[in-house]
Amino acid sequence: MEITTIVPGDLPALSRFCNQNIEYDTFTPQLIEDKTFGDPHFDPESVLVSKEGGRIVAFMPGLWKEKDGRRVGWIKWFAVERDRRRRGIGSLLLEELEDRFRKQGVQEIRVSDCAPNYLQPGIDPRNTAAVAFLLRRGYAKTGDFFHMETELAELDLKTEQREKTLGEEGFSFRRLELQDREGFLAFLGGDPREEAYRVDKCYQQEPISCHIALHGGNVVAYAQYDVDRPGWFGGMRTADQFRRTKGLGTILFKRCLADMRRLGYRSALIGWVAPLYFYAKIVDARVCRTMWLMRKS
C-alpha cells in the first residue's frame, strides 16, 4: 500500500470510492474538488489517498490553519474501503496525517467542522465504526450540532408588506449585486480568504444566491443559500443593533427559500443550526441530522 496526495486526476475515482464507502452523503467529482482544491486553506500535503495496485482503498482529506493564535488541523472526512477495514489501513493514514500536522506545528486536530468549506460540520454518529475508530485513537466528543429541514411547497414566503413597512424606516431589501462585493466583505469582517470564498460562491449561482438588507446605504443583514451544498440554506447574520427587533433575518430567510422553491427544490436543508426556535417557528423546520464535534490535542 502506498500513501500519496490528491491530484486532479483522482477526482472521478474518489467520487465513486466515497459513494461506495460512505453512508448518508452523496459525492460528485465537482463536490470533492470544491471541498479539497477549492478550499481557501487547501494544503496539497494534507489531502491523503491510500492506494493498492493503483486502486483507492482509503481517503482522508485534511487541512490546517491559524485559529485563535495557534495552528489547528482538521480531518475533513475519511473512509476506508469496506472489505479492507480492520486491517490497519485507516490507522496508518491517520498516523501519517497527524505526523504531517505535527511537523507544521499543529496543536489540536478537529474532525469535519472546518468552516467555511466543510462537507459536514461534524461526524454523523450513525457512522458508528468511524466514531469508535476516532475514540480509540484519542479523539473526544466536545459537542454537537444539527441540521434542520423544511418542506417548501406550502410555506407562506410573502415579505412584501413587511418590507414596505420597514422601508418607511429607511431599510431596503434586494439581491446581492456585483458592485456590493467589497462593502459586503467589510460587513462580514472575518478571515478575508474564507469570506471571499463564500461570497464568490454566491456570485457563481444563477441567480446570485444571496439577499441583503441595507440601511443608510450599508449592508446590515444577509442570508444566502446553495453555498455549502445545493439545496442548503445558510449562512445568515444581522448587525447587532438590529437583531431581534426588526425581523430582517426573517425577511431575508424567506426571500432565499422563495428562490429555492422557484428553482425546483422541494425542501431546504438548514445547515449547522444555532437558533433552533427561530427556524421551527418561521417555517416549521424539523431536526433531520445530528453531528458530533470531536477533537484531539
Secondary structure by P-SEA (a helix, b strand, c coil): cbbbbbcccaaaaaaaaaaaccccccccaaaaaaacccccccccccbbbbbccccccccccccccccccbbbbbcccccccccccccaaaaaaaaaaaaaaaaaccccccccccccccccccccccaaaaaaaaaaaccccccccbbbbbbccccccccaaaaaaaaaabbbbbccccccaaaaaaaacccaaaaaaaaaaaaaccccccccccccccccccccccccccccccccccccccccccaaaaaaaaaaaaaaaaacccccccccccaaaaaaaaccccccbbbbbbbcc
